Amino acid sequence: MDRITQAFARARSQNRAAFVAYLCAGDPDFATSLEACRALLRNGVDILELGVPFSDPLADGLTNQLAAQRALEGGMTMARVNELATALRTEFPEVPLVFYTYYNLVFSNGIEAYVSAAKAAGLDALLTLDLPPEESSDVAEACARHGLKTVFIVAPTTPSARLPVIAAAATGFIYYVSREGVTGVRDSVAGGIPEALAAIKKHTTLPVVVGFGIGTRAHVSEVARHADGVVVGSALVNVIRDHLQNRASIAGAMGQKAADLVAGTARA
Amino acid sequence: MVSTASTSAAVSPESLPDAHGRFGAFGGAYVPETLVTALKELSEVYETARHDPAYVEELHRHLKEFAGRPTELYFAERLTAHCGGAKIYFKREDLLHTGAHKINNAIGQVLLARRMGKPRVIAETGAGQHGVATAAVCAKFGLQCRVYMGAVDMERQALNVFRMRLMGAEVVGVEAGQKTLKDAVNEAMRDWVTNVRDTHYILGSALGAHPYPMMVRDFHRVIGKEARSQMLEREGRLPDEIIACVGGGSNAMGVFFDFLKDESVRLVGVEAGGHGIRQGEHAARFEGGKLGVLQGCKTYILQNADGQIELTHSVSAGLDYAAIGPEHAYYRDTGRVRYAYACDDEVMEIFQLCSRLEGIIPALESTHALVEGVKRAKQMRKDEILLINVSGRGDKDVNQVAKLLGVKLF
């Protein structure tokens, strides 16, 4: 069984949703980022999405934009991102690692090279924010060749007629973006999640995770009742932002935050 | 030096883009899932509208009554004498309401927004001309309007910021990235992703995801159509060469399009050479750019080895952008259009020359075309005809030029 399938199966057997955490690789620097990722994985995170920093992250809110900027200013390159992933893979052989990236980074040096390097670094799947299924055949083929899975997004604006197209493209899991908009913490969880998940499930047997705007244990708990997995990103990135003056304290704070949020995944 | 390549003759320009928005290897629709359906809706609404006589009639009426079309074809007599070569004509898009060709597209798209029942409009702007045009049409039709503009551009185009606000638009400064056009597009896309149900994004150049490059081009084709019939009427023949500046490439695509099949007509696009072709100091995508995907389409992009988008520079905010419209990338590869670049210092010189010789102050963007035009006219015979698209007027640039020349205005 592959790592992604295993992670969801394990969570399900424990009567909880899988916890999917997002951090931008290299934010604010390589060493601190590696420590922050370790803290997540030691505190119950089931799947780690590694944001690959991009100069023009148009699907991301300010929190993630600034994180990418810090990482790039801190000297992150594609090679360094792969290095960070390799280090995590060596220490945490079981945890699925997913690249959360933008298409130009995948495309510009050759899709084949990108995908094979990601596979070699121990990645399990690729989520490309600005690559809808209609444009994804080259990436899908390369991923299939190298044994990397794909993650695709369903949005509240996605009509039901498109669901089979997205379900056919995804091989890892499906990411339901619970609201129109960019990434970022919100006051409340969006409405309509159970209905949307039910509609998606008609077209796929893959796990479906829910993200965008989820930032507190209460939010996690609310979403965990319906979804196979809950994604938290900006709320974790904010931990880094809030401790920039004392980088040595980031990992500790990250671990606490993760433990608190992961506790919300339990289904009563 | 310029080949009137016949390679493009096999594919009819009208057949591009294909159903997926591709011009050969370029174009497409690389957007987050949230926008996929909005783009499809826009494609369908546009396709229906363009075949609807009522829409076409209304568009033409506003282009005439509100924008001031047709624009004149003007013989630049003293500039011609100065160069001593080809006869130079200007297509006077600078005479349009709001000061540039951008109004052609703004009117076309605001009518689509109304057709879709969307009460709110957003736009990005670089030099501010597209923002001003969008603010004007939103005022005219009573739609809510928000314009995103890089903070650096707001400073160098302060006059246009005030014009937009006078017409009721909200202008939002963008502090991200290098604070110019590219960052304004990112911010407009973020707004659109968030408010897509009630908002239409009036993208201002022949850029972005399908159907924008095609639609924006179509709305500007009127430039080339008019120029063609005006030239035939005036000179009894087509021009030998047409030159236009290229940021995203909307005015250039508009003036070129109806001449693409005329192989005797050489077409030249002029990019921004900034301080010269060194990393981070120019915006000439065909000089050092490589194939990539930015803000919705596949095209030539200034980027580093990792695929991070490079900083750009140009004295003209409207050309200061890291990607080029996908249709330009296509015609560059087929060889049908030649691309050159003009640097800031040349632009400053010709800006003043044109003002002095013709009594026409061109936009700094359009002046890039004039720089190449002056060079080419000198190399061409006196019985040849050169057409330069003066895409906008330079009123907006006067403050910046004064500053660069060390002249204190107030």
Interface residues (C-beta under 8 A of the other chain):
Chain A: F54 S55 D56 P57 L58 A59 G61 Q65 L72 T77 M78 Y103 N104 L105 V106 F107 S108 N109 L129 D130 L131 P132 E134 E135 F152 I153 V154 A155 P156 T157 T158 P159 R162 I166 V177 E180 G181 V182
Chain B: H20 G28 A29 Y30 V31 P32 E33 T34 L35 V36 T37 A38 A176 G177 K182 D183 V185 N186 M189 R190 V193 T194 N195 V196 R197 K290 L291 G292 V293 L294 Q295 G296 K298 I301 Q303 A305 D306 G307 Q308 I309
